Structures are given as C-alpha cells and as structure tokens.
Amino acid sequence: MNNFLSDEGFTDEDTLHGPTSTELLSRMTSEQECEELAYKLLASLPRSRLATIQRRLAPLLQFDVVGSLPAEVSLQIFSYLPAQTLLTCALVSHRWRALADDQAIWKKLCAAQGWAWKQPSRTHSFDTPRNQTWHDDEGMGDSDEEDNIESAKAEWTQMQAELDSGFTSMSLTSRTSVLPISSRSKSRTRHNSAPPALSDSTFLRPDYKRLHQTHTRLRNRFRAGTPHLSAIQTRGGPSNAHTTTIYCLQLYTYPETGVQVLFTGSRDRTVREWNLTTGLVERVIAGVHTSSILSICVHDGFVASAGSDRRVAVWDLAQNALVKIIADHHDSVLCVRLDGKRLVSCSKDRTVRTYSFPDLTPQFVLGAHRAAVNAVSLSDTLIVSGSGDRSVRLWDAATGKLLRTFENHHTRGIASIDFMAPYVVSGSSDKHLRLFDITTFQGWSTSPEYDAVGPPPAAPLVALAPSAVVCSVCGNTAAEPARARTAPQRCNVHADLVRSVALGPDFVLSGSYDLTIKVWDRKTGALVADLTGGHSGRIFCVGFDCTKIVSCGEDQRICVWDFSHGIDTSFIQL
C-alpha cells in the first residue's frame, strides 16, 4: 500500500510539512516579486479583512527615529526647537512628551528671553477708588519755538497755563507741609496676583516650562489690552499719601529680597515708597527738597531725586539716610538717571551734568543743547539727551564727547526719552513717538514724515553689540529697501503732548496729556493697546514690567494696570 501511494506522488510527510511562507519568499528572486505576491494575496481578500490587516500593519510602518535614539541625543535635537513646536511635539507620544517637557530645554528658552525663576511670595488684589482731578504745573523745560522764549515763559507762569510747546516749568512753591521721614516696614511683599498664598517655608522646584508659558500668557494679555485697573492712591487716600500732583514714579525690586515696591515723587516735596501688596506707604523721604520733585531714579539701594529747587539728592535706602545734595545746576533739574557707574542730570539751564558713582564727584558738563534739556537716559557707556530744541544728542559717558546730533528729530520740543542700547525712543509735544536704532539709523514713528532718521555715517560711531535692523515702515527685520519707500498709515496716535515713554524688550509705553496710555509693538510700531479711564488729569509718568503698568499724574492718582489678574506670577522675577 505504501509503495502504491508513493507511486501516486503523495506521502504522509508531504501532507504535514509543506513549504512555509518564509521559504516561498526566499525562492523569490527580488523584492519586487515579493511585493507583487503580497499585493495579489491582499487583492484576493474581502474588503473587511483588508481593514483588519491595515491596522496590524500600521505599527510596522511607524518608526520613531528620535525616540529610538539615546536620551541625550534626542534632547539635543529638541533643544533647537522653539517653544510652540515643543508643545506640539509633546502631543505625539509619551516618549516625546517626556523629551519636550525636559526642564533643561525650557530653562534655556527662558534664559534667552531673560526670564528667571524666583521663589513665590504672597498674593494681593487692589481696591479701585474713583477718579478725581487736580491741576498743576508739569515740571518741563522750554522749547526753542520761533516766539521769544523768555517772554513766553513769563506769560505762561503768569497765566498758569500751558504754552504751545507744552514744556515750560512753572516752578510754583508748594504750600503743603513737609512730612517727617518714616522708617521702612520690615515686612515687605511685592504685588502678585496668584490666587494661593505660600508660607515662608514653602519651596517650589523651578518649573521653567511653566515660567515660559506664564510669560507668554502675560505677553498675549498686553497685546490684547486686557488689564485689571486699580489704584493705590487717589486724592486723600491713604492717610499718608501724597497731598498734590505726582510727577514721577519707578518700580524697584530689592535685590536682596526680590520684593518689588513703587517709588513716587511729588509736588509736595516728598518721595514715597509704596508696598504694592498692601497699597500703603512704607517710607517717606522729606525735608530734602524745597520745591517740587520732578524726577526720581532708584538703583541698587539708592534713590536719586531731582527738583525745581535746582537740586539733586541721593538717598541710601539701607541706611535710610541722605548721602549728598548736589546743587550745580542753575535752573530746575528736570530729569535724573543713575546706574552703577554714574549719575546724570539735565536741566532747564540747557546742560547735562555727569557725576561718578558712588562718590558723586563731578565729571562733565555737556552744554550743546540750545534749549532746556527735558530728558536724559543711560545705557552702559552712552548717554542720550532730548531737548526743547527738538534735537536728540548721543554722548560718550566716559569722555563727555558728543558723538552724534539728531537735529529736528521732532517738529516740536522733545519731552521724554528712554534708551535701551541700541534703541532710543522719544516722545514730543508734536504728539508723536519715534524709535530708532543708533547703529543703523532705522526705526519707526507714529508720524510718516519721520520714517527716515537720516543717512548712516561712513563708519560706526560707537561699538555696540549687533542687532536686527528695524524697517522704518513696518518694523520687520532685514526689510528690502523698496518697502521703506512706502509711508505707513498711522492711526490712534496721541492727541496731546507725549510726556513719558518707556522701552521694554517687546513693547514701548507712552503716557500723554490726552489722559491715555498706549502700548506699542517695539519691532513694528503697531498700536497694541489703548488704555483709557484711569486718569482724569494729565499723565506725567508711566512705567511697566512684564505683569503691569503703573502711572501717575496731576489728579494725584497712582494707577495700576494689572495684566496678571487671575494668573499665578509669584515665581516670576521682576
């Protein structure tokens, strides 16, 4: 029987052990033949079975190249990605999320923006008192209009009204009593809109992804113009508040504690330090000036104040004591600035004076301006001054040499200046702002007629770190020359003198006599936010950080425009 079956070409062994799929594929001579065979097999199956096979094949078709690499290599790849791309990558898989959330990557992104982590402090929300009005002089210098300057000053002082230029200081004598110096409270916490309050023993491990996302959220709120408006002073409150017009202010963070406070200077001849958490005055510096305080600057534990009494006073905050009174100017001191190397002041006497710091030895008298020097600003080894003669001048702080003069920078006198090398922003009684790069002479303005600052010099005047060229029209970097020939259309510009400007990494701030505060995109000059309803009198000074804007004016009101409401910002270093 077995022989017969063998003759038929069939055995039990052949029946049980036919060729495997691997053996069949090995007999194929090329990958193309394998592909054809697989296709024919799939084509012979019903469609319902194809769907099942597709699901089984999907994992074989997906290969995570990045995830399969060593962790240090994958992290190196992710370190080149921007923040938004990292957030997208975190949605791909658990492996990618672990890589995209790596703290070292987010710490690097935060460092590139200058964002640092701090341990959180307590929380606070402000009360919002009503608006009130108060009228007073503005503490500015004269401009060289075609009319006779001295006669115009005398007329304006007599009438107690603004000149067409909007700059002359009336230098009125305050009738308010001088308050005694009060010591600073030992307990001081900065403004923070975080809902939870943390005890002193609480320690949070730095979360740089959270830090980056919070800063981004705050930046978006600035762009949307959605602050919470409140006030820490209105006329008559609190009890030890300023008693008349507030001319100047500055936010300051104590380096040893990380606590942020607010300093203000007033026509009542005092400088006051405010606790932004409680909204109360913690320190009063009085008995130093005999007339209005028009400008203050706080730096590294010292506060410098300047007034219409022709004085500059320097106060040691740690010692709570007067360091020195400087009385070198021959007219009202309109602005004072201080850094770790020098103190600079400017005056209605048309001069800028510099002093070494901290010994306050006189250095240079810069006397090139033809009218009152209304504003001055410092950045490293450079000084920028703005005057009623409509010019901006750039000085070498180390030698006192005049490096560059920008004549007719505005059509009217310049009221305010801020300088963050290489960018200068100015505000004027012509109601406009101008921003430009001192190395490329490119920038933007709120008036199309000032889009071209002037041709650059043949050789650089000063050595500065390289920066992006800002198109004079759209603000974009590396713009084609052809685009710069088209004048931009500006809208929503100020309706009155621009009394105060402030320059930040992303935004430019301006405060005006038209009772508004405007936020501008630093790169493009586009209007980001138009803030109204905070003041009922002319705005004299504005300042800001990444969480808020502060402003003051003739209505005795100190407004806080808080963009961090409802957001925990306790870990943000201000």
C-alpha positions as CSV (number, residue, x, y, z in Angstrom):
1,M,0.0,0.0,0.0
2,N,2.8,2.3,0.9
3,N,4.5,1.7,-2.5
4,F,1.3,2.4,-4.3
5,L,0.8,5.7,-2.5
6,S,4.4,6.5,-3.3
7,D,3.7,5.9,-7.0
8,E,0.9,8.4,-6.8
9,G,3.4,11.1,-5.7
10,F,1.9,11.5,-2.3
11,T,3.2,10.7,1.2
12,D,2.1,11.4,4.7
13,E,5.2,13.6,5.3
14,D,4.4,15.9,2.4
15,T,1.0,16.4,3.6
16,L,2.1,17.5,7.1
17,H,5.1,19.7,6.1
18,G,4.5,21.9,3.1
19,P,6.8,25.0,2.2
20,T,6.5,27.9,4.7
21,S,5.9,31.5,3.8
22,T,9.5,32.3,4.5
23,E,10.6,29.5,2.2
24,L,8.3,30.8,-0.5
25,L,9.7,34.3,-0.1
26,S,13.2,33.0,-0.2
27,R,12.5,31.5,-3.6
28,M,11.6,34.9,-4.9
29,T,14.5,36.5,-6.8
30,S,13.7,40.2,-5.9
31,E,11.8,42.4,-3.6
32,Q,9.6,43.4,-6.5
33,E,8.4,39.8,-6.8
34,C,7.7,39.7,-3.1
35,E,5.7,42.9,-3.4
36,E,3.7,41.5,-6.3
37,L,2.9,38.4,-4.4
38,A,1.8,40.3,-1.3
39,Y,-0.4,42.6,-3.5
40,K,-2.1,39.6,-5.2
41,L,-2.8,38.0,-1.8
42,L,-4.3,41.2,-0.4
43,A,-6.3,41.8,-3.6
44,S,-7.9,38.3,-3.2
45,L,-9.2,39.1,0.3
46,P,-12.6,40.7,1.0
47,R,-12.5,44.4,2.0
48,S,-13.5,43.8,5.6
49,R,-10.3,41.7,6.0
50,L,-8.2,44.4,4.5
51,A,-9.1,46.9,7.2
52,T,-8.0,44.4,9.8
53,I,-4.7,43.8,8.1
54,Q,-4.2,47.6,7.7
55,R,-4.5,48.0,11.5
56,R,-2.0,45.2,12.0
57,L,0.4,46.7,9.5
58,A,0.3,50.3,10.9
59,P,2.8,49.7,13.8
60,L,5.2,48.2,11.3
61,L,5.0,51.3,9.1
62,Q,5.7,53.8,12.1
63,F,9.2,54.1,13.3
64,D,10.1,56.7,15.9
65,V,13.6,57.7,14.9
66,V,14.0,60.4,17.6
67,G,12.6,58.2,20.3
68,S,14.9,55.3,19.4
69,L,18.0,57.4,19.9
70,P,19.8,57.7,23.2
71,A,18.1,60.3,25.5
72,E,21.0,62.7,25.4
73,V,20.9,62.8,21.6
74,S,17.1,63.2,21.5
75,L,17.3,66.1,24.0
76,Q,20.0,67.7,21.9
77,I,17.7,67.6,18.9
78,F,14.7,69.0,20.9
79,S,16.9,71.8,22.2
80,Y,16.9,73.5,18.8
81,L,13.0,73.7,18.7
82,P,11.0,76.8,19.6
83,A,8.5,76.8,22.4
84,Q,5.4,76.3,20.2
85,T,7.0,73.4,18.4
86,L,7.9,71.7,21.7
87,L,4.3,72.0,22.8
88,T,3.2,70.3,19.6
89,C,5.8,67.6,20.0
90,A,4.5,66.8,23.4
91,L,1.3,65.6,21.8
92,V,2.9,62.9,19.7
93,S,3.7,60.2,22.3
94,H,4.6,59.6,25.9
95,R,8.3,59.4,24.9
96,W,8.2,62.7,23.0
97,R,6.3,64.4,25.8
98,A,9.0,63.4,28.3
99,L,11.6,64.9,26.0
100,A,9.6,68.0,25.2
101,D,9.0,68.7,28.9
102,D,12.6,68.5,29.8
103,Q,13.5,71.3,32.3
104,A,16.9,72.0,30.8
105,I,15.4,72.8,27.4
106,W,12.8,75.2,28.9
107,K,15.4,76.8,31.1
108,K,17.5,77.6,28.0
109,L,14.4,79.1,26.3
110,C,13.7,81.3,29.4
111,A,17.3,82.4,29.7
112,A,17.2,83.5,26.0
113,Q,14.3,85.8,27.0
114,G,15.9,87.0,30.2
115,W,13.2,85.3,32.3
116,A,14.4,84.0,35.7
117,W,12.7,81.9,38.4
118,K,12.1,83.1,41.9
119,Q,10.5,81.6,44.9
120,P,6.9,82.8,45.2
121,S,5.6,85.3,47.7
122,R,2.2,86.3,49.0
123,T,-0.8,87.5,47.0
124,H,-2.7,90.7,46.7
125,S,-5.6,92.4,44.9
126,F,-6.1,96.1,44.7
127,D,-9.1,98.2,45.5
128,T,-10.2,100.6,42.8
129,P,-11.1,104.1,44.1
130,R,-12.9,106.7,42.0
131,N,-11.3,109.2,39.6
132,Q,-10.6,112.7,40.7
133,T,-9.0,115.8,39.1
134,W,-6.2,118.1,40.2
135,H,-4.4,120.7,38.1
136,D,-0.7,121.8,38.5
137,D,2.5,122.6,36.6
138,E,4.2,119.8,34.7
139,G,7.8,120.4,35.5
140,M,9.1,120.6,32.0
141,G,11.6,122.9,30.3
142,D,11.1,125.4,27.4
143,S,11.5,124.7,23.7
144,D,13.1,126.9,21.2
145,E,9.9,127.9,19.2
146,E,10.1,130.9,16.9
147,D,8.5,133.1,19.6
148,N,10.7,134.7,22.2
149,I,11.4,132.0,24.8
150,E,11.8,134.1,27.9
151,S,8.7,136.2,27.2
152,A,6.7,133.1,26.6
153,K,7.9,131.6,29.8
154,A,6.9,134.7,31.8
155,E,3.5,134.8,30.1
156,W,2.8,131.1,30.9
157,T,3.9,131.5,34.5
158,Q,1.5,134.4,34.9
159,M,-1.4,132.7,33.3
160,Q,-0.7,129.3,34.9
161,A,-1.5,127.6,31.6
162,E,0.3,125.5,29.0
163,L,2.4,127.1,26.3
164,D,2.0,125.9,22.8
165,S,5.2,123.9,23.3
166,G,3.9,122.3,26.4
167,F,7.2,122.2,28.3
168,T,7.9,125.3,30.5
169,S,8.1,124.6,34.2
170,M,6.0,127.0,36.3
171,S,8.2,126.1,39.4
172,L,5.4,127.0,41.8
173,T,6.1,126.8,45.5
174,S,4.2,124.1,47.3
175,R,2.1,125.2,50.3
176,T,1.9,121.7,51.7
177,S,3.7,120.8,54.9
178,V,6.8,118.6,54.8
179,L,6.2,115.2,56.3
180,P,8.8,113.5,58.6
181,I,10.9,110.6,57.5
182,S,9.3,107.3,58.4
183,S,11.2,104.0,58.6
184,R,10.5,101.3,56.2
185,S,8.4,98.4,57.3
186,K,10.3,95.2,58.0
187,S,7.6,93.1,56.3
188,R,7.5,93.8,52.6
189,T,6.0,91.8,49.8
190,R,5.6,92.6,46.2
191,H,2.4,92.7,44.1
192,N,1.4,89.3,43.0
193,S,-2.0,88.2,41.5
194,A,-1.5,84.5,42.4
195,P,-4.7,83.0,43.9
196,P,-2.8,80.9,46.5
197,A,-0.7,82.3,49.3
198,L,2.5,80.5,50.3
199,S,4.2,80.3,53.7
200,D,7.8,81.3,54.1
201,S,8.9,77.7,54.4
202,T,7.3,76.6,51.1
203,F,9.8,75.9,48.4
204,L,8.9,75.1,44.8
205,R,11.2,73.3,42.4
206,P,11.8,75.6,39.4
207,D,9.4,74.7,36.6
208,Y,10.8,76.5,33.6
209,K,8.1,75.3,31.2
210,R,5.5,76.9,33.5
211,L,7.6,80.1,33.7
212,H,7.8,80.3,29.9
213,Q,4.1,79.7,29.4
214,T,3.2,82.3,32.1
215,H,5.4,84.9,30.5
216,T,3.9,84.1,27.1
217,R,0.4,84.4,28.5
218,L,1.2,87.8,30.1
219,R,2.7,89.0,26.8
220,N,-0.5,88.0,25.0
221,R,-2.6,89.9,27.5
222,F,-0.5,93.0,26.8
223,R,-1.2,92.5,23.1
224,A,-4.9,92.1,23.8
225,G,-5.0,95.1,26.1
226,T,-6.9,93.4,28.9
227,P,-5.7,94.7,32.2
228,H,-7.5,95.0,35.6
229,L,-7.4,98.7,36.6
230,S,-7.0,99.7,40.2
231,A,-5.4,102.4,42.2
232,I,-3.1,102.6,45.3
233,Q,-3.7,106.3,45.7
234,T,-6.5,108.8,45.0
235,R,-6.7,112.3,46.4
236,G,-7.0,112.0,50.2
237,G,-6.2,108.3,50.5
238,P,-4.4,106.6,52.1
239,S,-3.9,108.9,55.0
240,N,-0.1,109.4,54.5
241,A,-0.3,109.6,50.7
242,H,0.9,112.4,48.5
243,T,-1.1,115.6,49.0
244,T,-0.8,117.1,45.5
245,T,0.4,116.3,41.9
246,I,2.6,113.3,41.4
247,Y,5.3,113.9,38.8
248,C,7.4,110.7,38.7
249,L,7.5,107.1,39.6
250,Q,9.6,104.0,39.3
251,L,9.1,100.3,40.1
252,Y,12.0,98.9,42.0
253,T,12.9,95.3,43.2
254,Y,15.1,94.9,46.2
255,P,17.9,92.6,45.1
256,E,18.4,91.0,48.5
257,T,14.8,90.0,49.0
258,G,13.3,90.0,45.5
259,V,10.5,92.2,46.8
260,Q,9.1,94.8,44.4
261,V,8.0,98.3,45.6
262,L,7.0,101.6,43.9
263,F,8.7,104.9,44.5
264,T,6.9,108.2,43.6
265,G,7.9,111.9,43.7
266,S,5.5,114.8,44.0
267,R,5.0,118.5,44.1
268,D,4.5,118.1,47.9
269,R,8.4,117.8,48.0
270,T,8.5,114.2,49.1
271,V,9.5,110.8,47.8
272,R,7.3,107.9,49.0
273,E,7.8,104.2,48.9
274,W,4.7,102.1,48.4
275,N,4.1,98.5,49.3
276,L,2.4,97.1,46.3
277,T,0.8,94.3,48.3
278,T,-1.0,96.5,50.8
279,G,-1.2,99.7,48.8
280,L,0.2,101.6,51.7
281,V,3.2,104.0,52.1
282,E,6.1,102.3,53.9
283,R,8.7,105.2,53.7
284,V,8.5,109.0,53.3
285,I,11.6,110.9,52.3
286,A,11.0,114.5,53.2
287,G,12.9,117.6,54.2
288,V,15.4,117.2,51.3
289,H,13.9,119.3,48.6
290,T,12.4,122.8,48.9
291,S,10.2,122.6,45.9
292,S,8.6,120.1,43.5
293,I,10.3,116.8,42.9
294,L,10.2,116.3,39.1
295,S,12.2,113.1,38.6
296,I,13.4,110.1,40.5
297,C,15.7,107.1,39.8
298,V,16.2,104.1,42.0
299,H,19.2,101.8,41.5
300,D,21.0,99.2,43.7
301,G,19.8,100.5,47.0
302,F,20.0,104.3,46.2
303,V,17.3,106.7,45.1
304,A,18.2,109.9,43.3
305,S,15.6,112.7,43.2
306,A,15.7,116.0,41.2
307,G,13.5,119.0,41.6
308,S,12.6,122.5,40.6
309,D,14.7,123.7,43.5
310,R,17.8,123.1,41.2
311,R,18.9,120.2,43.5
312,V,19.7,116.5,43.0
313,A,19.5,114.5,46.2
314,V,20.9,110.9,46.7
315,W,19.4,108.8,49.4
316,D,20.7,105.5,50.8
317,L,17.7,103.1,51.3
318,A,19.5,100.6,53.5
319,Q,20.7,103.3,55.9
320,N,17.6,105.4,55.4
321,A,19.9,108.4,55.2
322,L,20.8,111.3,52.9
323,V,24.1,110.7,51.1
324,K,24.5,114.0,49.3
325,I,22.7,117.0,47.9
326,I,24.1,118.3,44.5
327,A,23.3,121.9,43.7
328,D,25.3,122.6,40.5
329,H,22.5,123.4,38.0
330,H,21.3,126.9,37.6
331,D,17.7,126.1,37.0
332,S,15.1,123.3,37.6
333,V,16.5,119.8,37.3
334,L,14.1,118.1,35.0
335,C,15.5,114.5,34.9
336,V,18.0,112.4,36.8
337,R,19.3,108.9,36.0
338,L,21.5,106.6,38.0
339,D,23.4,103.4,37.3
340,G,26.3,101.6,39.0
341,K,28.9,103.9,37.4
342,R,27.5,107.4,37.2
343,L,24.7,109.8,37.9
344,V,23.4,112.0,35.1
345,S,21.1,115.0,35.4
346,C,19.7,117.5,33.0
347,S,18.1,120.9,33.5
348,K,16.3,123.9,32.2
349,D,19.7,125.6,32.2
350,R,20.3,123.7,28.9
351,T,23.1,121.5,30.3
352,V,23.6,117.8,31.1
353,R,25.9,117.1,34.1
354,T,27.5,113.8,35.0
355,Y,29.0,112.5,38.3
356,S,30.9,109.4,39.2
357,F,29.1,107.0,41.4
358,P,29.1,106.3,44.3
359,D,31.5,109.1,45.3
360,L,29.4,111.6,43.2
361,T,32.4,113.6,42.0
362,P,31.6,116.0,39.1
363,Q,32.8,114.8,35.7
364,F,31.4,116.6,32.7
365,V,29.1,119.5,31.8
366,L,27.5,118.7,28.5
367,G,26.3,122.0,27.1
368,A,25.5,121.6,23.4
369,H,21.7,122.0,23.6
370,R,20.1,125.3,22.7
371,A,17.0,124.9,25.0
372,A,16.0,123.2,28.2
373,V,17.1,119.5,28.3
374,N,13.9,117.8,29.3
375,A,15.0,114.2,29.4
376,V,18.2,112.1,29.7
377,S,18.8,108.3,29.7
378,L,21.7,106.0,30.3
379,S,22.8,102.7,28.7
380,D,26.2,101.3,29.6
381,T,28.8,103.9,28.3
382,L,26.4,106.1,26.4
383,I,24.1,109.0,27.3
384,V,21.1,110.2,25.3
385,S,19.5,113.5,25.9
386,G,16.4,115.2,24.5
387,S,15.7,118.9,24.5
388,G,13.2,121.6,23.7
389,D,15.4,122.5,20.8
390,R,13.9,119.4,19.0
391,S,17.2,117.5,18.9
392,V,18.4,114.2,20.4
393,R,22.1,114.0,21.2
394,L,24.3,111.0,21.8
395,W,27.2,111.3,24.2
396,D,30.1,109.2,25.3
397,A,29.7,108.9,29.1
398,A,33.4,108.1,29.7
399,T,34.8,111.1,27.9
400,G,31.8,113.5,27.7
401,K,32.3,113.7,23.9
402,L,29.3,114.5,21.7
403,L,29.1,111.5,19.3
404,R,26.0,112.4,17.2
405,T,23.3,115.1,17.0
406,F,19.9,114.3,15.5
407,E,18.6,117.7,14.6
408,N,14.8,118.3,14.1
409,H,14.1,114.9,15.5
410,H,10.6,116.1,16.1
411,T,8.7,119.1,14.8
412,R,8.4,120.4,18.4
413,G,10.3,120.1,21.6
414,I,11.2,116.6,23.0
415,A,9.5,115.8,26.3
416,S,10.7,112.3,27.1
417,I,13.5,109.8,26.3
418,D,14.2,106.2,27.0
419,F,17.3,104.3,25.9
420,M,18.0,100.5,25.7
421,A,21.0,100.2,23.5
422,P,20.9,100.3,20.6
423,Y,17.3,101.6,20.6
424,V,16.2,105.1,21.6
425,V,12.5,106.1,21.9
426,S,11.4,109.7,22.3
427,G,8.1,111.5,22.9
428,S,7.3,115.1,22.0
429,S,4.8,117.9,22.2
430,D,4.2,117.2,18.5
431,K,2.1,114.3,19.9
432,H,4.3,111.6,18.3
433,L,6.8,108.9,19.2
434,R,10.0,107.9,17.4
435,L,12.1,104.8,17.9
436,F,15.3,104.2,16.1
437,D,18.5,102.1,16.2
438,I,21.6,104.3,16.8
439,T,23.8,101.8,14.9
440,T,21.6,101.5,11.7
441,F,19.5,104.7,11.9
442,Q,16.4,102.6,11.1
443,G,13.2,102.6,13.1
444,W,9.6,103.7,13.2
445,S,7.5,106.6,14.2
446,T,3.8,107.4,14.7
447,S,4.2,110.1,12.1
448,P,5.0,109.0,8.5
449,E,7.1,112.1,7.8
450,Y,9.7,110.9,10.3
451,D,10.3,107.4,8.9
452,A,13.8,108.2,7.8
453,V,16.1,109.4,10.5
454,G,18.9,110.2,8.2
455,P,21.7,108.5,6.2
456,P,24.1,106.4,8.3
457,P,27.7,107.6,8.8
458,A,30.5,106.2,6.7
459,A,31.9,104.4,9.8
460,P,30.3,103.3,13.0
461,L,30.4,106.0,15.7
462,V,30.3,103.6,18.6
463,A,31.0,99.9,19.1
464,L,27.8,98.1,20.1
465,A,26.6,94.6,20.1
466,P,25.0,93.7,16.7
467,S,21.2,94.0,16.5
468,A,18.5,93.4,14.0
469,V,17.8,96.2,11.5
470,V,14.3,97.6,12.0
471,C,12.5,98.7,8.9
472,S,11.4,102.3,9.2
473,V,7.9,101.4,7.8
474,C,6.8,98.1,9.1
475,G,9.4,97.3,11.7
476,N,10.3,94.0,10.3
477,T,13.9,92.9,10.3
478,A,16.1,92.9,7.2
479,A,13.4,94.6,5.2
480,E,14.1,95.3,1.5
481,P,14.9,99.0,0.7
482,A,11.9,99.1,-1.7
483,R,9.5,98.6,1.2
484,A,11.0,101.6,3.1
485,R,9.8,104.0,0.4
486,T,6.2,103.5,1.2
487,A,4.9,105.7,4.0
488,P,2.9,103.8,6.7
489,Q,-0.6,104.8,7.7
490,R,-0.7,105.5,11.5
491,C,-3.9,105.7,13.4
492,N,-4.9,106.2,17.1
493,V,-1.9,108.4,17.8
494,H,-1.9,110.6,20.9
495,A,-3.9,113.8,20.8
496,D,-1.6,115.8,23.0
497,L,2.0,116.0,24.3
498,V,3.7,112.7,25.0
499,R,5.0,113.3,28.5
500,S,6.5,109.9,29.3
501,V,7.9,106.9,27.4
502,A,9.3,103.6,28.5
503,L,11.1,101.0,26.4
504,G,10.9,97.2,27.1
505,P,12.0,94.0,25.3
506,D,8.7,93.7,23.5
507,F,6.7,96.9,23.9
508,V,7.0,100.6,24.1
509,L,4.9,102.5,26.5
510,S,3.7,106.1,26.2
511,G,1.7,108.4,28.5
512,S,0.2,111.6,27.3
513,Y,-1.6,114.7,28.4
514,D,-4.6,113.3,26.4
515,L,-5.2,111.1,29.5
516,T,-4.3,107.9,27.7
517,I,-1.6,105.3,27.9
518,K,-0.7,103.5,24.7
519,V,1.3,100.3,24.3
520,W,3.2,99.9,21.0
521,D,4.9,96.9,19.5
522,R,8.6,97.6,19.8
523,K,9.5,96.0,16.4
524,T,6.8,97.2,14.2
525,G,5.4,100.3,15.9
526,A,1.9,98.9,15.7
527,L,-0.5,100.1,18.4
528,V,-1.1,97.1,20.7
529,A,-3.3,98.6,23.4
530,D,-5.0,101.9,24.1
531,L,-5.7,102.3,27.9
532,T,-8.2,104.9,29.0
533,G,-10.3,105.7,32.0
534,G,-7.5,105.6,34.6
535,H,-6.8,109.3,35.0
536,S,-8.9,112.5,35.0
537,G,-5.8,114.7,34.6
538,R,-2.7,114.9,32.6
539,I,-0.4,111.8,32.8
540,F,3.1,112.7,33.9
541,C,4.9,109.4,34.2
542,V,4.4,105.7,33.2
543,G,6.4,102.6,34.0
544,F,5.9,98.9,33.5
545,D,7.2,95.4,33.8
546,C,6.0,92.1,32.4
547,T,3.0,92.0,34.7
548,K,1.7,95.5,35.0
549,I,1.8,99.2,34.0
550,V,1.9,102.0,36.7
551,S,1.1,105.6,36.0
552,C,0.7,108.9,37.9
553,G,-0.4,112.4,37.1
554,E,-1.9,115.7,38.1
555,D,-5.0,114.1,39.5
556,Q,-3.0,112.7,42.4
557,R,-3.9,109.2,41.3
558,I,-1.5,106.3,41.1
559,C,-3.0,103.7,38.7
560,V,-2.0,100.0,38.4
561,W,-3.0,98.3,35.1
562,D,-2.6,94.7,36.1
563,F,-2.2,92.2,33.3
564,S,-1.6,89.3,35.7
565,H,-5.0,89.1,37.4
566,G,-6.0,85.5,37.9
567,I,-2.6,84.2,37.0
568,D,0.0,82.9,39.5
569,T,3.0,85.1,38.9
570,S,4.6,84.5,42.3
571,F,7.6,82.7,40.7
572,I,8.4,85.5,38.1
573,Q,11.4,87.6,38.9
574,L,10.6,91.3,38.3
